[in-house]
Amino acid sequence: MSLPDKFERAFGRYAITNLSIYIVIGQVFVLLGTMFNLIDPNLFILWPVLVTHGQWWRLLTFPFYLALPTGTFGPIFTAFALYMFYLMGGALEGYWGALRYNLFLLLGYALTVGAAFVTPGNAVTNLFLGASVFLAFAYLNPDFEFIVFFILPVKVKWLALLAWVGYGVSFFLGSWPVRLQILASVGNFLLFFAGDIFWGVRRGQRAVVRKARDLAEAGEPRHRCHVCGKTDLTNPELDFRYCSKCAGDQCYCPEHIQNHVHVVAPDEPAKT
């Protein structure tokens, strides 16, 4: 039994199944409370400096904060985002199992909190933590299609590519708190997929080398006349033969198989 299997067998019973739906329910509760002015959304934002002053509950509540987009289509996009998180989280749990999916979210949570306390005076949300779920889903299901604007089918790998580009731009142009949150999100992703990426690159390199070798071999003739240079590629109709009296494997076309100077070893006289 492998180490992951042993770990799963020992601690799997402690995993929370369907964790994504519980997170979505919590986020919906906070959104509705905010919309009806029953909840102050600022209480669900992680301010490390306030945590150090006794507001420890922010460590538990900030995963349930979801910023509501403004504009006419804000509620539609919010509902879509909640549904997609549930869909992608459920897919990851189905692929990994509940324990490993729990660990993925827990590790992302820990890295996010740790990065937040490096710059304690800045607010932190769960934006990049949710993005790590999207990146993981896209890596495992690159050909899954989204219907963008209910019209245009786009494979998730292209959306993930845009997300990575956005990460790069935000990292180089953003503030240090943003950079740290990006590093936390990317670190969570790499801790789970670095091995797969490394071996995938190695397999890809070997495949490229093998294909190049096959192409090179396919471009080389199997038979070449030692006298005139005709080959089985330039003259496939010819019957090439090898001379048993020549030193080495010397090939000749029908015209020269009986009419050539035999190739001899350097210490032997030439024969006709």
Beta strands, then each sheet from edge to edge (+ up, - down):
strand 1: 145-148
strand 2: 152-155
strand 3: 241-242
strand 4: 251-252
sheet 1: 1+ 2-
sheet 2: 3+ 4-
end
